[in-house]
Amino acid sequence: MNSQLTAFITVICTSGVLNLYLCLFVFFKRYNYTNIANFFVLYSASITIYCFASAFYLMATTLEQIKFWTIIEYIGMPFSPPLGLMFIMQYLGIKITRKMGVFLLTIPFISLIMVATNDLHHFHYRIFEIDPALGAPYIHQEIGIWYMIHGVFTFACMFVAFLLLLSHWKETAKIYRLQIFSLICGQFLPMLTAFIYLLGLTPPGFDPVPMVLWISSLLYLWSISSSRMFTLMPIAKDTIFNSINDGVIVLDESYRLIEFNKACKSMFPKLNESLFGMDFAKIWFKLTSGDSFPLKLGNNAFTCEIELAIDHSRHIYQVRTSSLHHGNIVGSLIIFTDITELKRLQMKLEHLAYHDELTQIYNRRAFFEKCEKVFPPAKEVSLPFTIILIDIDYFKRVNDTYGHNVGDQLLKHVVSACQLQLSEDILFARYGGEEFVLALKGTVSEGETLANQLRRFIETNPLSTADEMISVTISCGVSEATFGTGETLHQLLHKADEALYSAKRAGRNQVHVHNKKVSTIMERPS
């Protein structure tokens, strides 16, 4: 055996030993890794078989021995490119279906059968004999049709894996790029060597690809040990970072943009990779209609409403910020949750809970909640506080005569008339049915004056329907809180209710004050 051949065998065995070590190392630690480790174990095992079989091939002295080790080679060699492709796909987070796996492994299996039975059909090698000039273990061969199919498939697997890695280079965070680089080299070197071999530019008589696999093995070993491949991978970004519904932005220690996910791109359409490295304050100004971002250091959570620059639509976001510390790497993480629809739904539900559906003014619940907030403080400092109860006169008669649709119109008409006369500081609510209630921080005389103002305005502004004008009047009961007696809001309302029924019994269309005679000239009820 000449020294050149010995050198070739040594280099190939080195590749085999390194791949065997990688295979066993990852296999015994596979439970600490993700599923990608299983693909890598199979991938490295196939290369190990390929390398050691190639070494024994070069030590063979007869054609039968060479054919035997060639068959052993094909137990590993044709399977390594598709397994490598599946490993890369899993690494990048690309889903591998059962049908895809079966398809990728079918051609290598056929290639193994073709080589094992080549003497029967010569589809793989048309001629396979010892080189008459160089002697064993060098082989003179002429390829058959299946060899071409096998070669194209093998090259395609490596080339697709190579392209997939290249396509993910730009969108891969810097922390992962050393891993990506080692994987690119791991696919590119054997692919390039195989291409050179097919062109006839390598030493004749044997396959040179196993000789360069030690370089790929060293790169993989470095990635596993130093950059934590299998435990820290871009797949985490693809399956988690880019699949979560929340928008995520990553900033460096100087608050410059270094990463964002797909959800964030959807939230802020003007966000793109050209903004990487730009100060986030300037980016936020571009994304919004000139808003400034209230960036808070550390772990914080707050809500902000912004107007997007692209369509001037307003959105409400729940924002969470936190500091990032990974070794010497320091940065900030900003998470956006779009709660616009949630806030709108919340506001709608709150509106429905506190507003009358027909008239859109406060309902009874809202009236009591708001009065309970202002009544006790007024009571503590003895400020005047007055309640006015309003009842539409002969409302049932309107419903019976014109129907409930006109009755609803009448209720809205009375509300609109009252709103024209009321200031914003007066609490106005529908108390129930055709009754309404007012609360004001004023004396009973002020309440009486206001009630009469409303009564006269409504009386002189009838409801106009498609068929006729319908006159309407109201009766009012007014009461003022008596402080120092422990009077409650409900007792105050009861006094106003007594005054209201006093007005109705007296003929309607008038205002009565509790414990006081009729305050207006008696008018004939409508």
Backbone torsions as a table, in degrees:
resi	resn	phi	psi	omega
1	MET	NA	123.9	-177.6
2	ASN	-75.6	166.2	-174.9
3	SER	-67.3	-32.8	179.3
4	GLN	-64.4	-44.1	179.2
5	LEU	-64.4	-40.0	177.3
6	THR	-60.6	-41.5	178.7
7	ALA	-63.2	-42.0	179.1
8	PHE	-61.1	-45.9	-178.6
9	ILE	-63.5	-39.3	-179.9
10	THR	-63.1	-45.5	-179.6
11	VAL	-64.3	-42.4	-179.5
12	ILE	-65.5	-42.0	177.5
13	CYS	-63.1	-35.5	176.3
14	THR	-61.0	-43.7	176.8
15	SER	-60.8	-42.2	-180.0
16	GLY	-64.3	-43.2	-179.7
17	VAL	-64.1	-44.0	-179.8
18	LEU	-63.3	-41.7	179.4
19	ASN	-69.9	-35.8	176.0
20	LEU	-63.7	-42.8	177.8
21	TYR	-61.2	-45.1	178.4
22	LEU	-60.4	-43.6	-179.0
23	CYS	-61.0	-48.8	-178.0
24	LEU	-69.8	-39.4	-179.2
25	PHE	-60.7	-48.2	-178.9
26	VAL	-71.6	-35.4	-179.4
27	PHE	-61.4	-47.0	-177.0
28	PHE	-73.9	-16.3	177.2
29	LYS	-111.0	15.3	-173.8
30	ARG	-62.5	-27.0	-179.2
31	TYR	-72.9	-15.8	177.1
32	ASN	-88.5	-7.6	-175.4
33	TYR	-112.4	-178.7	175.4
34	THR	-87.8	-177.0	-177.9
35	ASN	-61.9	-17.8	-179.4
36	ILE	-61.0	-27.5	-179.3
37	ALA	-61.4	-35.7	-179.9
38	ASN	-63.3	-41.2	177.8
39	PHE	-65.3	-39.2	-178.8
40	PHE	-67.5	-38.0	178.2
41	VAL	-60.1	-47.5	178.9
42	LEU	-64.2	-40.0	179.9
43	TYR	-62.9	-51.0	-178.5
44	SER	-69.1	-32.2	177.5
45	ALA	-65.0	-41.9	179.0
46	SER	-64.3	-37.5	178.4
47	ILE	-69.3	-38.0	178.6
48	THR	-59.6	-47.0	178.2
49	ILE	-60.5	-43.5	-179.6
50	TYR	-60.1	-46.2	-176.4
51	CYS	-67.9	-49.5	-178.1
52	PHE	-66.3	-37.0	176.8
53	ALA	-64.4	-37.2	177.7
54	SER	-64.9	-37.7	178.5
55	ALA	-65.5	-45.8	178.0
56	PHE	-65.7	-33.3	176.0
57	TYR	-57.1	-44.4	-177.5
58	LEU	-72.7	-14.4	176.9
59	MET	-96.1	-2.2	-178.2
60	ALA	-71.4	150.5	-178.3
61	THR	-119.6	-10.0	179.1
62	THR	-127.2	162.4	180.0
63	LEU	-65.1	-36.7	-179.7
64	GLU	-64.1	-40.6	177.9
65	GLN	-64.4	-41.9	-180.0
66	ILE	-62.9	-43.7	178.7
67	LYS	-63.0	-40.6	179.5
68	PHE	-60.7	-49.7	-177.9
69	TRP	-70.8	-24.3	173.3
70	THR	-65.9	-42.0	177.1
71	ILE	-62.3	-42.7	178.1
72	ILE	-62.3	-39.5	175.8
73	GLU	-54.0	-42.9	-174.8
74	TYR	-76.9	-5.2	169.1
75	ILE	-72.1	-27.1	-179.1
76	GLY	-110.9	-48.2	-169.8
77	MET	-57.0	-52.0	-177.0
78	PRO	-69.4	-19.3	-179.1
79	PHE	-86.1	-22.6	-175.2
80	SER	-65.9	-41.8	178.3
81	PRO	-62.0	-48.6	178.1
82	PRO	-66.4	-35.6	175.7
83	LEU	-66.0	-37.0	175.6
84	GLY	-63.9	-39.4	177.8
85	LEU	-64.3	-43.8	179.3
86	MET	-65.9	-36.1	175.5
87	PHE	-61.5	-45.4	179.0
88	ILE	-65.0	-42.3	179.2
89	MET	-61.8	-44.2	178.0
90	GLN	-64.5	-38.9	178.6
91	TYR	-60.7	-39.6	-178.1
92	LEU	-87.2	-0.6	177.1
93	GLY	83.8	17.5	178.2
94	ILE	-85.7	126.8	-175.6
95	LYS	-67.7	134.1	177.7
96	ILE	-110.0	113.4	179.8
97	THR	-82.8	164.1	178.3
98	ARG	-61.7	-42.0	-179.9
99	LYS	-62.9	-39.5	-179.9
100	MET	-64.6	-43.1	179.6
101	GLY	-63.2	-42.6	178.7
102	VAL	-62.8	-43.5	180.0
103	PHE	-61.6	-44.9	-176.8
104	LEU	-67.0	-27.7	-177.6
105	LEU	-96.9	-8.1	-178.4
106	THR	-69.3	-47.8	-178.3
107	ILE	-63.5	-44.1	174.8
108	PRO	-58.3	-39.0	178.8
109	PHE	-64.3	-41.5	177.4
110	ILE	-63.8	-39.3	179.3
111	SER	-61.4	-40.9	177.7
112	LEU	-61.3	-44.8	179.4
113	ILE	-63.8	-41.6	-179.1
114	MET	-62.5	-41.5	-180.0
115	VAL	-69.1	-41.7	-178.4
116	ALA	-64.9	-28.9	-177.1
117	THR	-114.0	21.6	-172.8
118	ASN	-60.6	-33.3	-178.6
119	ASP	-64.0	-18.4	-178.4
120	LEU	-86.3	-27.5	-172.9
121	HIS	-135.1	-24.6	-179.8
122	HIS	58.2	32.9	176.0
123	PHE	-76.5	-28.9	-178.4
124	HIS	-90.0	-53.6	174.5
125	TYR	-116.9	120.8	174.8
126	ARG	-71.0	-40.4	175.7
127	ILE	-132.3	133.4	178.1
128	PHE	-145.6	98.6	-175.7
129	GLU	-147.2	163.2	179.4
130	ILE	-67.0	136.1	-179.8
131	ASP	-61.7	122.1	-176.4
132	PRO	-65.9	-24.2	-178.2
133	ALA	-89.3	-43.0	-174.5
134	LEU	-91.7	-26.1	-179.3
135	GLY	79.5	178.1	179.1
136	ALA	-64.7	142.7	7.1
137	PRO	-94.8	16.0	-177.8
138	TYR	-75.8	139.9	-171.8
139	ILE	-118.6	138.3	168.3
140	HIS	-99.7	123.4	-176.5
141	GLN	-138.8	150.5	171.0
142	GLU	-124.2	128.7	-171.3
143	ILE	-80.1	149.9	177.5
144	GLY	-102.6	-175.3	-175.0
145	ILE	-65.7	-37.9	-178.7
146	TRP	-71.9	-30.5	176.2
147	TYR	-58.9	-38.8	179.1
148	MET	-66.2	-43.4	178.4
149	ILE	-61.9	-46.1	179.2
150	HIS	-60.4	-43.0	-178.4
151	GLY	-65.2	-44.3	179.0
152	VAL	-62.8	-43.0	-179.9
153	PHE	-63.3	-44.6	-179.7
154	THR	-61.1	-47.7	-180.0
155	PHE	-64.0	-38.7	-179.2
156	ALA	-64.2	-40.3	179.5
157	CYS	-61.8	-47.0	179.8
158	MET	-66.4	-38.8	-178.3
159	PHE	-68.7	-40.8	178.1
160	VAL	-64.2	-43.0	177.7
161	ALA	-60.6	-41.8	178.5
162	PHE	-61.8	-45.8	-179.9
163	LEU	-66.0	-39.0	178.4
164	LEU	-60.7	-42.3	178.7
165	LEU	-65.8	-42.8	178.7
166	LEU	-63.0	-39.4	-177.3
167	SER	-66.9	-22.5	-179.9
168	HIS	-96.8	2.6	-175.0
169	TRP	-64.8	-49.0	-175.0
170	LYS	-66.0	-38.8	-176.4
171	GLU	-86.3	1.4	179.6
172	THR	-87.6	132.5	178.0
173	ALA	-62.8	154.5	-175.8
174	LYS	-58.4	-31.9	-177.2
175	ILE	-63.6	-22.7	-178.4
176	TYR	-100.5	-9.0	-168.8
177	ARG	-68.8	-30.0	176.4
178	LEU	-65.9	-36.6	175.0
179	GLN	-63.4	-48.0	179.9
180	ILE	-58.5	-41.2	-179.2
181	PHE	-62.3	-44.6	-179.6
182	SER	-64.5	-36.9	178.7
183	LEU	-70.4	-37.7	177.1
184	ILE	-61.4	-46.0	178.5
185	CYS	-64.2	-39.0	179.6
186	GLY	-61.4	-29.0	176.8
187	GLN	-90.7	-34.9	-173.0
188	PHE	-74.6	-41.6	-175.0
189	LEU	-61.7	-52.7	178.4
190	PRO	-66.0	-31.9	178.4
191	MET	-65.2	-44.3	179.3
192	LEU	-65.8	-42.6	-179.8
193	THR	-63.7	-42.2	178.5
194	ALA	-62.7	-38.2	-180.0
195	PHE	-66.7	-42.0	178.2
196	ILE	-64.7	-37.9	178.5
197	TYR	-62.4	-43.7	-179.9
198	LEU	-65.8	-27.8	177.4
199	LEU	-79.4	-6.6	178.7
200	GLY	78.9	25.0	-176.8
201	LEU	-98.8	6.4	178.9
202	THR	-110.2	165.8	177.8
203	PRO	-53.3	134.5	-173.1
204	PRO	-72.6	154.8	168.5
205	GLY	98.1	-11.3	178.2
206	PHE	-153.8	164.0	-176.6
207	ASP	-84.0	119.9	-177.6
208	PRO	-86.0	-8.6	-174.0
209	VAL	-58.5	-43.5	-179.7
210	PRO	-59.1	-21.2	-177.2
211	MET	-71.4	-23.7	-178.6
212	VAL	-100.3	-4.7	-176.0
213	LEU	-70.6	-18.7	177.0
214	TRP	-65.2	-29.9	178.2
215	ILE	-67.4	-45.9	177.3
216	SER	-60.5	-39.5	-178.7
217	SER	-63.4	-42.7	178.8
218	LEU	-63.4	-38.9	178.5
219	LEU	-65.5	-41.3	177.9
220	TYR	-65.2	-41.3	179.6
221	LEU	-62.3	-41.5	177.9
222	TRP	-64.5	-41.6	-179.6
223	SER	-63.1	-41.1	-178.6
224	ILE	-67.6	-41.4	-173.4
225	SER	-83.7	-37.6	-173.3
226	SER	-100.8	-39.2	-177.4
227	SER	-104.8	10.0	172.8
228	ARG	56.6	46.3	172.9
229	MET	-62.1	144.2	-174.7
230	PHE	88.0	-28.6	177.8
231	THR	-107.1	-22.8	177.9
232	LEU	-135.4	100.5	-169.7
233	MET	-136.0	159.3	173.0
234	PRO	-60.2	-22.7	178.3
235	ILE	-58.3	-32.9	177.1
236	ALA	-63.0	-35.3	177.5
237	LYS	-69.3	-44.7	-176.5
238	ASP	-68.2	-41.9	-174.8
239	THR	-87.6	-22.7	-179.2
240	ILE	-114.4	-58.5	-174.2
241	PHE	-59.1	-43.0	-176.4
242	ASN	-93.7	-5.6	-177.8
243	SER	-104.4	-13.8	179.4
244	ILE	-72.9	152.3	-177.0
245	ASN	-76.9	-23.1	-179.8
246	ASP	-76.9	145.0	174.6
247	GLY	-81.1	133.7	-177.4
248	VAL	-125.8	131.3	175.8
249	ILE	-124.3	135.1	179.0
250	VAL	-113.9	129.6	179.2
251	LEU	-117.1	152.8	175.0
252	ASP	-85.2	-172.1	-175.7
253	GLU	-65.2	-19.7	178.4
254	SER	-99.7	14.8	178.8
255	TYR	62.1	36.0	173.5
256	ARG	-100.3	145.4	-177.1
257	LEU	-69.6	128.8	176.1
258	ILE	-125.1	-14.7	-179.2
259	GLU	-165.9	151.2	171.7
260	PHE	-152.9	159.4	-178.4
261	ASN	-104.8	177.2	-175.3
262	LYS	-65.4	-37.3	179.6
263	ALA	-62.0	-38.0	178.9
264	CYS	-67.8	-37.1	176.7
265	LYS	-62.8	-37.0	178.1
266	SER	-68.9	-37.5	179.8
267	MET	-69.7	-39.9	-176.8
268	PHE	-123.8	86.7	-173.7
269	PRO	-56.6	-25.6	-179.5
270	LYS	-78.8	-5.3	178.9
271	LEU	-74.4	127.3	178.9
272	ASN	-151.8	171.4	-173.6
273	GLU	-67.6	-18.2	178.8
274	SER	-67.7	-14.9	-179.2
275	LEU	-89.2	-3.4	178.3
276	PHE	-57.6	135.0	180.0
277	GLY	89.3	-8.1	-179.4
278	MET	-86.9	148.8	177.7
279	ASP	-60.9	133.9	-172.8
280	PHE	-65.3	-31.3	179.0
281	ALA	-61.1	-39.2	178.1
282	LYS	-70.9	-37.8	178.0
283	ILE	-63.5	-45.0	-179.5
284	TRP	-61.2	-36.8	178.0
285	PHE	-63.4	-36.5	178.4
286	LYS	-73.2	-38.2	-176.7
287	LEU	-71.0	-33.5	-176.9
288	THR	-109.1	179.0	179.3
289	SER	-85.7	54.7	176.9
290	GLY	83.2	16.1	179.1
291	ASP	-75.8	152.8	173.6
292	SER	-100.4	140.2	-176.6
293	PHE	-90.9	125.6	-179.5
294	PRO	-79.9	70.2	-176.8
295	LEU	-67.9	123.9	179.8
296	LYS	-117.8	130.6	-177.5
297	LEU	-73.5	159.8	176.7
298	GLY	77.3	-162.2	-178.9
299	ASN	-89.0	107.2	-178.6
300	ASN	-138.1	157.4	175.8
301	ALA	-141.6	133.7	179.1
302	PHE	-156.0	169.2	179.8
303	THR	-115.4	136.5	177.4
304	CYS	-137.2	146.5	176.8
305	GLU	-111.7	128.8	-176.4
306	ILE	-132.7	164.0	174.5
307	GLU	-113.7	120.8	-178.6
308	LEU	-71.4	139.8	-177.2
309	ALA	-70.4	-29.6	-171.9
310	ILE	-70.6	-37.4	-178.7
311	ASP	-136.0	5.6	178.2
312	HIS	61.1	21.2	175.0
313	SER	-80.0	147.7	-178.2
314	ARG	-98.8	135.7	-179.4
315	HIS	-133.6	150.6	177.8
316	ILE	-113.2	128.0	-178.6
317	TYR	-122.2	140.4	166.1
318	GLN	-92.4	123.1	-173.0
319	VAL	-114.9	132.7	174.9
320	ARG	-123.2	131.5	178.7
321	THR	-120.6	145.6	177.6
322	SER	-152.2	155.5	178.6
323	SER	-86.7	145.3	178.4
324	LEU	-110.4	133.0	176.2
325	HIS	-136.7	113.1	178.3
326	HIS	-136.4	96.6	-175.1
327	GLY	63.6	-123.0	177.9
328	ASN	-88.0	-1.4	-177.4
329	ILE	-87.6	126.4	179.0
330	VAL	-125.6	137.9	179.8
331	GLY	-165.0	-166.5	-179.7
332	SER	-134.6	147.4	178.7
333	LEU	-118.5	129.7	177.8
334	ILE	-121.9	124.5	-178.7
335	ILE	-115.8	125.2	-179.5
336	PHE	-108.6	129.1	172.4
337	THR	-117.9	116.9	-179.1
338	ASP	-76.0	110.5	-178.6
339	ILE	-112.2	22.7	-177.9
340	THR	-59.1	-53.4	-178.8
341	GLU	-64.9	-37.1	178.5
342	LEU	-63.1	-42.8	179.1
343	LYS	-66.4	-40.2	178.6
344	ARG	-63.8	-42.1	177.5
345	LEU	-65.3	-40.7	178.4
346	GLN	-62.3	-44.0	178.8
347	MET	-64.4	-38.7	179.2
348	LYS	-65.6	-43.0	179.1
349	LEU	-65.7	-39.9	177.4
350	GLU	-64.1	-39.4	178.6
351	HIS	-63.9	-43.8	179.2
352	LEU	-65.5	-32.9	-177.8
353	ALA	-74.9	-27.4	-172.8
354	TYR	-118.5	3.6	-179.9
355	HIS	-126.9	146.6	176.5
356	ASP	-71.5	130.9	-173.6
357	GLU	-64.9	-35.9	-176.4
358	LEU	-79.0	-51.2	-171.9
359	THR	-95.3	-14.7	178.9
360	GLN	67.0	14.8	172.0
361	ILE	-97.3	174.9	-180.0
362	TYR	-57.7	146.8	175.0
363	ASN	-96.0	-175.5	-176.0
364	ARG	-60.7	-41.8	-179.6
365	ARG	-60.9	-47.3	-179.4
366	ALA	-62.5	-39.2	179.8
367	PHE	-58.7	-48.2	-178.2
368	PHE	-66.7	-41.6	-179.9
369	GLU	-62.2	-42.6	-178.0
370	LYS	-73.8	-37.0	178.6
371	CYS	-67.8	-34.8	179.5
372	GLU	-66.2	-18.1	178.1
373	LYS	-86.1	-30.7	-175.4
374	VAL	-103.7	-22.9	-177.7
375	PHE	-69.0	-49.3	179.9
376	PRO	-59.7	-43.0	177.3
377	PRO	-62.1	-39.8	177.8
378	ALA	-64.4	-36.8	-179.7
379	LYS	-66.7	-38.0	-177.5
380	GLU	-63.9	-37.3	-177.7
381	VAL	-106.4	11.6	176.5
382	SER	57.2	41.1	174.4
383	LEU	-81.1	147.4	-180.0
384	PRO	-65.6	139.9	-178.6
385	PHE	-145.1	123.1	-172.1
386	THR	-127.1	142.6	177.7
387	ILE	-115.7	137.6	175.1
388	ILE	-124.3	122.7	173.6
389	LEU	-101.6	133.5	-177.1
390	ILE	-120.5	135.4	176.8
391	ASP	-131.1	132.1	178.7
392	ILE	-76.2	126.5	-177.6
393	ASP	-71.4	136.2	174.8
394	TYR	53.3	38.0	-179.8
395	PHE	-63.9	-39.7	179.9
396	LYS	-60.1	-36.9	179.6
397	ARG	-63.1	-39.6	178.4
398	VAL	-63.3	-44.9	178.3
399	ASN	-60.3	-44.2	-177.8
400	ASP	-68.2	-35.1	-175.4
401	THR	-82.2	-45.6	-171.8
402	TYR	-108.5	-12.3	-179.0
403	GLY	99.6	163.4	-175.3
404	HIS	-69.9	-25.9	178.1
405	ASN	-63.1	-44.5	177.0
406	VAL	-68.6	-34.4	176.6
407	GLY	-60.9	-40.7	176.7
408	ASP	-65.3	-39.6	177.2
409	GLN	-61.5	-38.1	-179.8
410	LEU	-65.2	-42.2	178.0
411	LEU	-59.9	-45.5	-180.0
412	LYS	-67.6	-33.2	178.1
413	HIS	-64.6	-45.2	179.5
414	VAL	-63.5	-42.1	179.2
415	VAL	-61.5	-47.2	-179.6
416	SER	-61.4	-39.9	178.9
417	ALA	-63.6	-42.8	179.3
418	CYS	-65.5	-42.1	-178.2
419	GLN	-62.2	-29.7	177.7
420	LEU	-67.0	-24.4	-175.5
421	GLN	-102.2	-9.5	-173.2
422	LEU	-101.0	144.9	173.8
423	SER	-85.8	165.9	-173.7
424	GLU	-69.2	-22.4	-176.9
425	ASP	-83.0	0.3	179.3
426	ILE	-97.9	128.9	179.8
427	LEU	-82.3	124.0	-175.0
428	PHE	-127.4	127.2	-176.3
429	ALA	-147.6	156.6	172.4
430	ARG	-84.8	121.5	-173.9
431	TYR	-85.4	-25.8	-179.6
432	GLY	149.5	134.4	179.7
433	GLY	59.4	-123.4	178.4
434	GLU	-99.4	18.2	179.7
435	GLU	-103.5	142.0	178.5
436	PHE	-130.6	159.6	-177.2
437	VAL	-135.6	143.3	176.4
438	LEU	-123.7	143.9	173.4
439	ALA	-130.8	129.9	-179.1
440	LEU	-140.6	148.9	176.0
441	LYS	-85.8	81.2	-177.5
442	GLY	-161.8	173.5	-178.1
443	THR	-79.5	168.6	179.8
444	VAL	-64.0	-33.2	179.0
445	SER	-68.1	-36.9	175.4
446	GLU	-65.8	-39.4	176.9
447	GLY	-64.5	-41.2	179.2
448	GLU	-63.3	-42.7	179.4
449	THR	-62.4	-44.5	179.9
450	LEU	-63.8	-42.9	-178.9
451	ALA	-61.1	-42.6	177.8
452	ASN	-66.4	-35.8	177.1
453	GLN	-61.3	-44.5	178.5
454	LEU	-65.4	-43.5	-177.7
455	ARG	-60.1	-47.1	-177.8
456	ARG	-66.6	-39.4	-178.5
457	PHE	-64.5	-44.9	-179.5
458	ILE	-66.1	-38.7	-178.8
459	GLU	-63.9	-35.9	-175.9
460	THR	-91.7	1.2	179.0
461	ASN	-128.0	83.0	-177.2
462	PRO	-69.2	162.9	176.4
463	LEU	-77.7	127.3	179.4
464	SER	-99.5	117.9	176.5
465	THR	-110.3	179.4	-179.8
466	ALA	-65.9	-26.0	-174.2
467	ASP	-101.4	-37.6	-174.8
468	GLU	-162.2	176.8	174.6
469	MET	-97.5	129.7	-179.1
470	ILE	-112.5	115.2	178.7
471	SER	-74.7	146.6	-178.7
472	VAL	-143.0	143.5	176.1
473	THR	-130.8	165.8	178.4
474	ILE	-132.6	156.5	171.6
475	SER	-117.4	144.3	-174.9
476	CYS	-131.1	144.7	172.1
477	GLY	-122.2	130.7	-174.3
478	VAL	-120.7	136.9	175.4
479	SER	-146.0	146.5	179.5
480	GLU	-114.1	143.9	-179.3
481	ALA	-65.5	138.5	175.9
482	THR	-106.3	103.2	-176.0
483	PHE	-83.0	156.5	-178.7
484	GLY	90.7	-2.5	-178.7
485	THR	-113.7	1.1	-178.3
486	GLY	75.3	23.5	-177.3
487	GLU	-68.2	138.4	179.5
488	THR	-100.0	170.3	178.4
489	LEU	-62.9	-40.5	-179.7
490	HIS	-65.2	-36.1	176.8
491	GLN	-67.6	-37.0	177.8
492	LEU	-65.2	-41.3	176.9
493	LEU	-65.7	-36.1	177.9
494	HIS	-62.9	-39.9	177.6
495	LYS	-63.7	-42.0	178.4
496	ALA	-65.1	-36.3	178.9
497	ASP	-64.8	-40.5	177.6
498	GLU	-63.2	-41.3	179.3
499	ALA	-65.4	-38.3	179.0
500	LEU	-62.5	-46.7	-179.3
501	TYR	-70.3	-24.7	173.2
502	SER	-65.7	-41.6	178.4
503	ALA	-65.5	-38.5	-179.0
504	LYS	-70.9	-40.3	178.9
505	ARG	-67.5	-27.5	-178.6
506	ALA	-80.8	-0.9	175.7
507	GLY	125.2	-3.7	178.3
508	ARG	72.4	176.4	-178.4
509	ASN	54.2	47.1	178.9
510	GLN	-157.8	171.2	-178.2
511	VAL	-117.5	129.9	174.5
512	HIS	-119.1	143.4	175.6
513	VAL	-108.0	140.6	-178.3
514	HIS	-60.0	130.8	-179.0
515	ASN	63.6	31.0	178.3
516	LYS	-146.6	150.2	179.8
517	LYS	-69.2	171.3	179.3
518	VAL	-53.5	134.4	-172.3
519	SER	-94.3	-5.0	179.5
520	THR	-127.7	165.5	176.0
521	ILE	-65.5	133.6	-177.3
522	MET	-62.1	127.9	178.4
523	GLU	-118.4	152.8	-179.8
524	ARG	-67.6	128.9	-179.2
525	PRO	-60.4	147.8	178.3
526	SER	-80.9	NA	NA
